[in-house]
Amino acid sequence: MLKEKLSRLPSRSLSCLFFLLSTRDRPLAGSSFLNLFGGMDYHGSLRTVDTHIKTLRMKLGTGDYIQTIWGVGYKFEVPAT
């Protein structure tokens, strides 16, 4: 549920969200997400990760919860109120 609305996410996008939440406030490299998708046997690219992050950002709405850390990857951060 997001903002009192039922929201569906593709399974890999949901896995990305759980992964980000489990390491909250700590940046994660894009390659870490690829391991999440299929381990060493997965042959996707970092663009796949970018696509799932984009989907999550659209679903989460206006908050800047998922931060891009240039040269590193992504992190989940709840903005201070």
Backbone as XML, in Angstrom:
<?xml version="1.0"?>
<chain id="A" units="angstrom">
  <residue number="1" name="MET">
    <atom name="N" x="0.851" y="-1.180" z="0.000"/>
    <atom name="CA" x="0.000" y="0.000" z="0.000"/>
    <atom name="C" x="0.893" y="1.238" z="0.000"/>
  </residue>
  <residue number="2" name="LEU">
    <atom name="N" x="0.579" y="2.132" z="-0.881"/>
    <atom name="CA" x="1.287" y="3.402" z="-0.952"/>
    <atom name="C" x="0.259" y="4.526" z="-0.933"/>
  </residue>
  <residue number="3" name="LYS">
    <atom name="N" x="0.363" y="5.376" z="0.048"/>
    <atom name="CA" x="-0.547" y="6.512" z="0.176"/>
    <atom name="C" x="-2.000" y="6.054" z="0.116"/>
  </residue>
  <residue number="4" name="GLU">
    <atom name="N" x="-2.307" y="5.003" z="0.864"/>
    <atom name="CA" x="-3.639" y="4.438" z="0.994"/>
    <atom name="C" x="-4.207" y="3.889" z="-0.310"/>
  </residue>
  <residue number="5" name="LYS">
    <atom name="N" x="-3.342" y="3.568" z="-1.261"/>
    <atom name="CA" x="-3.771" y="2.967" z="-2.512"/>
    <atom name="C" x="-2.994" y="1.674" z="-2.714"/>
  </residue>
  <residue number="6" name="LEU">
    <atom name="N" x="-3.699" y="0.659" z="-3.221"/>
    <atom name="CA" x="-3.047" y="-0.604" z="-3.529"/>
    <atom name="C" x="-2.189" y="-0.406" z="-4.764"/>
  </residue>
  <residue number="7" name="SER">
    <atom name="N" x="-0.945" y="-0.780" z="-4.678"/>
    <atom name="CA" x="-0.016" y="-0.604" z="-5.787"/>
    <atom name="C" x="0.664" y="-1.929" z="-6.072"/>
  </residue>
  <residue number="8" name="ARG">
    <atom name="N" x="0.707" y="-2.288" z="-7.327"/>
    <atom name="CA" x="1.356" y="-3.539" z="-7.728"/>
    <atom name="C" x="2.722" y="-3.214" z="-8.332"/>
  </residue>
  <residue number="9" name="LEU">
    <atom name="N" x="3.679" y="-4.051" z="-7.990"/>
    <atom name="CA" x="5.033" y="-3.901" z="-8.512"/>
    <atom name="C" x="5.467" y="-5.208" z="-9.146"/>
  </residue>
  <residue number="10" name="PRO">
    <atom name="N" x="6.234" y="-5.128" z="-10.243"/>
    <atom name="CA" x="6.832" y="-6.358" z="-10.773"/>
    <atom name="C" x="7.717" y="-6.978" z="-9.695"/>
  </residue>
  <residue number="11" name="SER">
    <atom name="N" x="7.852" y="-8.291" z="-9.722"/>
    <atom name="CA" x="8.576" y="-8.986" z="-8.646"/>
    <atom name="C" x="10.013" y="-8.497" z="-8.486"/>
  </residue>
  <residue number="12" name="ARG">
    <atom name="N" x="10.688" y="-8.211" z="-9.583"/>
    <atom name="CA" x="12.077" y="-7.741" z="-9.445"/>
    <atom name="C" x="12.144" y="-6.331" z="-8.881"/>
  </residue>
  <residue number="13" name="SER">
    <atom name="N" x="11.174" y="-5.484" z="-9.233"/>
    <atom name="CA" x="11.135" y="-4.145" z="-8.643"/>
    <atom name="C" x="10.874" y="-4.239" z="-7.152"/>
  </residue>
  <residue number="14" name="LEU">
    <atom name="N" x="9.993" y="-5.149" z="-6.763"/>
    <atom name="CA" x="9.712" y="-5.356" z="-5.345"/>
    <atom name="C" x="10.956" y="-5.877" z="-4.628"/>
  </residue>
  <residue number="15" name="SER">
    <atom name="N" x="11.691" y="-6.770" z="-5.270"/>
    <atom name="CA" x="12.952" y="-7.266" z="-4.690"/>
    <atom name="C" x="13.941" y="-6.124" z="-4.512"/>
  </residue>
  <residue number="16" name="CYS">
    <atom name="N" x="14.015" y="-5.231" z="-5.496"/>
    <atom name="CA" x="14.903" y="-4.057" z="-5.376"/>
    <atom name="C" x="14.508" y="-3.207" z="-4.180"/>
  </residue>
  <residue number="17" name="LEU">
    <atom name="N" x="13.202" y="-2.985" z="-4.015"/>
    <atom name="CA" x="12.735" y="-2.170" z="-2.896"/>
    <atom name="C" x="13.107" y="-2.812" z="-1.563"/>
  </residue>
  <residue number="18" name="PHE">
    <atom name="N" x="12.858" y="-4.101" z="-1.415"/>
    <atom name="CA" x="13.223" y="-4.785" z="-0.172"/>
    <atom name="C" x="14.726" y="-4.721" z="0.073"/>
  </residue>
  <residue number="19" name="PHE">
    <atom name="N" x="15.497" y="-4.877" z="-0.981"/>
    <atom name="CA" x="16.956" y="-4.816" z="-0.874"/>
    <atom name="C" x="17.399" y="-3.432" z="-0.407"/>
  </residue>
  <residue number="20" name="LEU">
    <atom name="N" x="16.822" y="-2.382" z="-1.006"/>
    <atom name="CA" x="17.136" y="-1.011" z="-0.597"/>
    <atom name="C" x="16.744" y="-0.767" z="0.859"/>
  </residue>
  <residue number="21" name="LEU">
    <atom name="N" x="15.573" y="-1.253" z="1.241"/>
    <atom name="CA" x="15.108" y="-1.047" z="2.619"/>
    <atom name="C" x="15.973" y="-1.788" z="3.629"/>
  </residue>
  <residue number="22" name="SER">
    <atom name="N" x="16.499" y="-2.940" z="3.238"/>
    <atom name="CA" x="17.310" y="-3.724" z="4.169"/>
    <atom name="C" x="18.662" y="-3.082" z="4.452"/>
  </residue>
  <residue number="23" name="THR">
    <atom name="N" x="19.086" y="-2.193" z="3.595"/>
    <atom name="CA" x="20.376" y="-1.517" z="3.788"/>
    <atom name="C" x="20.167" y="-0.006" z="3.814"/>
  </residue>
  <residue number="24" name="ARG">
    <atom name="N" x="19.084" y="0.402" z="4.384"/>
    <atom name="CA" x="18.661" y="1.803" z="4.415"/>
    <atom name="C" x="19.806" y="2.747" z="4.773"/>
  </residue>
  <residue number="25" name="ASP">
    <atom name="N" x="19.883" y="3.844" z="4.049"/>
    <atom name="CA" x="20.881" y="4.902" z="4.233"/>
    <atom name="C" x="22.301" y="4.498" z="3.845"/>
  </residue>
  <residue number="26" name="ARG">
    <atom name="N" x="22.471" y="3.299" z="3.291"/>
    <atom name="CA" x="23.789" y="2.857" z="2.834"/>
    <atom name="C" x="23.725" y="2.654" z="1.329"/>
  </residue>
  <residue number="27" name="PRO">
    <atom name="N" x="24.626" y="3.246" z="0.562"/>
    <atom name="CA" x="24.577" y="3.066" z="-0.895"/>
    <atom name="C" x="24.893" y="1.641" z="-1.319"/>
  </residue>
  <residue number="28" name="LEU">
    <atom name="N" x="24.190" y="1.194" z="-2.364"/>
    <atom name="CA" x="24.390" y="-0.141" z="-2.918"/>
    <atom name="C" x="24.824" y="-0.023" z="-4.370"/>
  </residue>
  <residue number="29" name="ALA">
    <atom name="N" x="25.815" y="-0.781" z="-4.748"/>
    <atom name="CA" x="26.284" y="-0.788" z="-6.135"/>
    <atom name="C" x="25.256" y="-1.475" z="-7.020"/>
  </residue>
  <residue number="30" name="GLY">
    <atom name="N" x="25.165" y="-1.030" z="-8.271"/>
    <atom name="CA" x="24.248" y="-1.634" z="-9.226"/>
    <atom name="C" x="24.477" y="-3.119" z="-9.397"/>
  </residue>
  <residue number="31" name="SER">
    <atom name="N" x="25.731" y="-3.536" z="-9.343"/>
    <atom name="CA" x="26.044" y="-4.957" z="-9.497"/>
    <atom name="C" x="25.456" y="-5.792" z="-8.362"/>
  </residue>
  <residue number="32" name="SER">
    <atom name="N" x="25.262" y="-5.203" z="-7.200"/>
    <atom name="CA" x="24.630" y="-5.914" z="-6.080"/>
    <atom name="C" x="23.206" y="-6.305" z="-6.436"/>
  </residue>
  <residue number="33" name="PHE">
    <atom name="N" x="22.516" y="-5.434" z="-7.172"/>
    <atom name="CA" x="21.151" y="-5.722" z="-7.590"/>
    <atom name="C" x="21.125" y="-6.849" z="-8.607"/>
  </residue>
  <residue number="34" name="LEU">
    <atom name="N" x="22.110" y="-6.885" z="-9.498"/>
    <atom name="CA" x="22.161" y="-7.959" z="-10.493"/>
    <atom name="C" x="22.308" y="-9.308" z="-9.813"/>
  </residue>
  <residue number="35" name="ASN">
    <atom name="N" x="23.100" y="-9.374" z="-8.758"/>
    <atom name="CA" x="23.234" y="-10.619" z="-7.991"/>
    <atom name="C" x="21.898" y="-11.008" z="-7.370"/>
  </residue>
  <residue number="36" name="LEU">
    <atom name="N" x="21.129" y="-10.025" z="-6.954"/>
    <atom name="CA" x="19.810" y="-10.270" z="-6.379"/>
    <atom name="C" x="18.877" y="-10.915" z="-7.407"/>
  </residue>
  <residue number="37" name="PHE">
    <atom name="N" x="18.996" y="-10.512" z="-8.667"/>
    <atom name="CA" x="18.107" y="-10.999" z="-9.724"/>
    <atom name="C" x="18.364" y="-12.441" z="-10.119"/>
  </residue>
  <residue number="38" name="GLY">
    <atom name="N" x="19.588" y="-12.882" z="-10.060"/>
    <atom name="CA" x="19.820" y="-14.246" z="-10.507"/>
    <atom name="C" x="21.183" y="-14.785" z="-10.187"/>
  </residue>
  <residue number="39" name="GLY">
    <atom name="N" x="21.860" y="-14.134" z="-9.298"/>
    <atom name="CA" x="23.184" y="-14.601" z="-8.927"/>
    <atom name="C" x="24.164" y="-14.498" z="-10.081"/>
  </residue>
  <residue number="40" name="MET">
    <atom name="N" x="25.134" y="-15.327" z="-10.064"/>
    <atom name="CA" x="26.200" y="-15.279" z="-11.059"/>
    <atom name="C" x="25.711" y="-15.676" z="-12.452"/>
  </residue>
  <residue number="41" name="ASP">
    <atom name="N" x="24.569" y="-16.361" z="-12.536"/>
    <atom name="CA" x="24.063" y="-16.830" z="-13.819"/>
    <atom name="C" x="23.256" y="-15.768" z="-14.568"/>
  </residue>
  <residue number="42" name="TYR">
    <atom name="N" x="22.926" y="-14.648" z="-13.924"/>
    <atom name="CA" x="22.121" y="-13.617" z="-14.573"/>
    <atom name="C" x="22.998" y="-12.802" z="-15.525"/>
  </residue>
  <residue number="43" name="HIS">
    <atom name="N" x="22.520" y="-12.614" z="-16.741"/>
    <atom name="CA" x="23.311" y="-11.918" z="-17.753"/>
    <atom name="C" x="22.711" y="-10.579" z="-18.144"/>
  </residue>
  <residue number="44" name="GLY">
    <atom name="N" x="22.018" y="-9.926" z="-17.231"/>
    <atom name="CA" x="21.431" y="-8.623" z="-17.498"/>
    <atom name="C" x="22.485" y="-7.531" z="-17.387"/>
  </residue>
  <residue number="45" name="SER">
    <atom name="N" x="22.053" y="-6.308" z="-17.668"/>
    <atom name="CA" x="22.975" y="-5.178" z="-17.578"/>
    <atom name="C" x="22.524" y="-4.234" z="-16.469"/>
  </residue>
  <residue number="46" name="LEU">
    <atom name="N" x="23.358" y="-3.263" z="-16.178"/>
    <atom name="CA" x="23.014" y="-2.275" z="-15.160"/>
    <atom name="C" x="21.818" y="-1.439" z="-15.590"/>
  </residue>
  <residue number="47" name="ARG">
    <atom name="N" x="21.542" y="-1.376" z="-16.884"/>
    <atom name="CA" x="20.363" y="-0.666" z="-17.369"/>
    <atom name="C" x="19.089" y="-1.338" z="-16.847"/>
  </residue>
  <residue number="48" name="THR">
    <atom name="N" x="19.130" y="-2.639" z="-16.641"/>
    <atom name="CA" x="17.993" y="-3.356" z="-16.063"/>
    <atom name="C" x="17.713" y="-2.824" z="-14.669"/>
  </residue>
  <residue number="49" name="VAL">
    <atom name="N" x="18.754" y="-2.621" z="-13.901"/>
    <atom name="CA" x="18.615" y="-2.072" z="-12.547"/>
    <atom name="C" x="18.026" y="-0.670" z="-12.632"/>
  </residue>
  <residue number="50" name="ASP">
    <atom name="N" x="18.532" y="0.149" z="-13.539"/>
    <atom name="CA" x="18.025" y="1.514" z="-13.704"/>
    <atom name="C" x="16.526" y="1.515" z="-13.999"/>
  </residue>
  <residue number="51" name="THR">
    <atom name="N" x="16.085" y="0.572" z="-14.813"/>
    <atom name="CA" x="14.669" y="0.483" z="-15.172"/>
    <atom name="C" x="13.811" y="0.152" z="-13.952"/>
  </residue>
  <residue number="52" name="HIS">
    <atom name="N" x="14.267" y="-0.773" z="-13.130"/>
    <atom name="CA" x="13.510" y="-1.126" z="-11.923"/>
    <atom name="C" x="13.502" y="0.022" z="-10.915"/>
  </residue>
  <residue number="53" name="ILE">
    <atom name="N" x="14.590" y="0.734" z="-10.812"/>
    <atom name="CA" x="14.652" y="1.898" z="-9.924"/>
    <atom name="C" x="13.680" y="2.974" z="-10.425"/>
  </residue>
  <residue number="54" name="LYS">
    <atom name="N" x="13.625" y="3.177" z="-11.727"/>
    <atom name="CA" x="12.696" y="4.149" z="-12.316"/>
    <atom name="C" x="11.250" y="3.774" z="-11.988"/>
  </residue>
  <residue number="55" name="THR">
    <atom name="N" x="10.921" y="2.490" z="-12.112"/>
    <atom name="CA" x="9.577" y="2.009" z="-11.777"/>
    <atom name="C" x="9.256" y="2.291" z="-10.314"/>
  </residue>
  <residue number="56" name="LEU">
    <atom name="N" x="10.205" y="2.010" z="-9.431"/>
    <atom name="CA" x="9.995" y="2.269" z="-8.006"/>
    <atom name="C" x="9.785" y="3.750" z="-7.737"/>
  </residue>
  <residue number="57" name="ARG">
    <atom name="N" x="10.564" y="4.588" z="-8.361"/>
    <atom name="CA" x="10.421" y="6.032" z="-8.151"/>
    <atom name="C" x="9.039" y="6.509" z="-8.581"/>
  </residue>
  <residue number="58" name="MET">
    <atom name="N" x="8.550" y="6.005" z="-9.703"/>
    <atom name="CA" x="7.223" y="6.403" z="-10.182"/>
    <atom name="C" x="6.148" y="5.941" z="-9.205"/>
  </residue>
  <residue number="59" name="LYS">
    <atom name="N" x="6.263" y="4.743" z="-8.679"/>
    <atom name="CA" x="5.269" y="4.207" z="-7.752"/>
    <atom name="C" x="5.311" y="4.903" z="-6.393"/>
  </residue>
  <residue number="60" name="LEU">
    <atom name="N" x="6.501" y="5.288" z="-5.945"/>
    <atom name="CA" x="6.636" y="5.932" z="-4.643"/>
    <atom name="C" x="6.171" y="7.379" z="-4.663"/>
  </residue>
  <residue number="61" name="GLY">
    <atom name="N" x="6.050" y="7.966" z="-5.837"/>
    <atom name="CA" x="5.523" y="9.320" z="-5.942"/>
    <atom name="C" x="6.574" y="10.397" z="-5.810"/>
  </residue>
  <residue number="62" name="THR">
    <atom name="N" x="6.172" y="11.509" z="-5.215"/>
    <atom name="CA" x="6.986" y="12.718" z="-5.238"/>
    <atom name="C" x="8.176" y="12.714" z="-4.293"/>
  </residue>
  <residue number="63" name="GLY">
    <atom name="N" x="8.188" y="11.862" z="-3.289"/>
    <atom name="CA" x="9.307" y="11.846" z="-2.338"/>
    <atom name="C" x="10.594" y="11.400" z="-3.001"/>
  </residue>
  <residue number="64" name="ASP">
    <atom name="N" x="11.690" y="11.924" z="-2.530"/>
    <atom name="CA" x="13.005" y="11.539" z="-3.055"/>
    <atom name="C" x="13.579" y="10.420" z="-2.205"/>
  </residue>
  <residue number="65" name="TYR">
    <atom name="N" x="12.871" y="9.313" z="-2.141"/>
    <atom name="CA" x="13.281" y="8.219" z="-1.275"/>
    <atom name="C" x="14.483" y="7.460" z="-1.815"/>
  </residue>
  <residue number="66" name="ILE">
    <atom name="N" x="14.540" y="7.286" z="-3.121"/>
    <atom name="CA" x="15.650" y="6.544" z="-3.716"/>
    <atom name="C" x="16.629" y="7.549" z="-4.299"/>
  </residue>
  <residue number="67" name="GLN">
    <atom name="N" x="17.788" y="7.602" z="-3.697"/>
    <atom name="CA" x="18.828" y="8.545" z="-4.110"/>
    <atom name="C" x="19.825" y="7.863" z="-5.039"/>
  </residue>
  <residue number="68" name="THR">
    <atom name="N" x="20.233" y="8.571" z="-6.076"/>
    <atom name="CA" x="21.313" y="8.087" z="-6.932"/>
    <atom name="C" x="22.618" y="8.606" z="-6.367"/>
  </residue>
  <residue number="69" name="ILE">
    <atom name="N" x="23.536" y="7.714" z="-6.113"/>
    <atom name="CA" x="24.874" y="8.084" z="-5.652"/>
    <atom name="C" x="25.793" y="7.846" z="-6.840"/>
  </residue>
  <residue number="70" name="TRP">
    <atom name="N" x="26.135" y="8.933" z="-7.529"/>
    <atom name="CA" x="26.906" y="8.840" z="-8.769"/>
    <atom name="C" x="28.225" y="8.107" z="-8.556"/>
  </residue>
  <residue number="71" name="GLY">
    <atom name="N" x="28.483" y="7.154" z="-9.434"/>
    <atom name="CA" x="29.701" y="6.362" z="-9.360"/>
    <atom name="C" x="29.621" y="5.190" z="-8.396"/>
  </residue>
  <residue number="72" name="VAL">
    <atom name="N" x="28.499" y="5.098" z="-7.656"/>
    <atom name="CA" x="28.341" y="4.016" z="-6.687"/>
    <atom name="C" x="27.100" y="3.195" z="-7.000"/>
  </residue>
  <residue number="73" name="GLY">
    <atom name="N" x="25.937" y="3.806" z="-6.884"/>
    <atom name="CA" x="24.683" y="3.088" z="-7.102"/>
    <atom name="C" x="23.512" y="3.852" z="-6.528"/>
  </residue>
  <residue number="74" name="TYR">
    <atom name="N" x="22.743" y="3.204" z="-5.661"/>
    <atom name="CA" x="21.518" y="3.786" z="-5.118"/>
    <atom name="C" x="21.427" y="3.547" z="-3.624"/>
  </residue>
  <residue number="75" name="LYS">
    <atom name="N" x="20.632" y="4.401" z="-2.958"/>
    <atom name="CA" x="20.317" y="4.171" z="-1.552"/>
    <atom name="C" x="18.904" y="4.670" z="-1.278"/>
  </residue>
  <residue number="76" name="PHE">
    <atom name="N" x="18.269" y="4.077" z="-0.269"/>
    <atom name="CA" x="16.943" y="4.479" z="0.153"/>
    <atom name="C" x="17.109" y="5.390" z="1.360"/>
  </residue>
  <residue number="77" name="GLU">
    <atom name="N" x="16.453" y="6.545" z="1.311"/>
    <atom name="CA" x="16.590" y="7.507" z="2.390"/>
    <atom name="C" x="15.269" y="8.224" z="2.584"/>
  </residue>
  <residue number="78" name="VAL">
    <atom name="N" x="14.796" y="8.282" z="3.804"/>
    <atom name="CA" x="13.584" y="9.013" z="4.108"/>
    <atom name="C" x="13.987" y="10.456" z="4.401"/>
  </residue>
  <residue number="79" name="PRO">
    <atom name="N" x="13.448" y="11.418" z="3.609"/>
    <atom name="CA" x="13.819" y="12.816" z="3.827"/>
    <atom name="C" x="13.406" y="13.299" z="5.220"/>
  </residue>
  <residue number="80" name="ALA">
    <atom name="N" x="14.217" y="14.141" z="5.814"/>
    <atom name="CA" x="13.916" y="14.715" z="7.122"/>
    <atom name="C" x="12.722" y="15.643" z="6.995"/>
  </residue>
  <residue number="81" name="THR">
    <atom name="N" x="11.861" y="15.618" z="8.006"/>
    <atom name="CA" x="10.686" y="16.501" z="7.988"/>
    <atom name="C" x="10.816" y="17.591" z="8.988"/>
  </residue>
</chain>
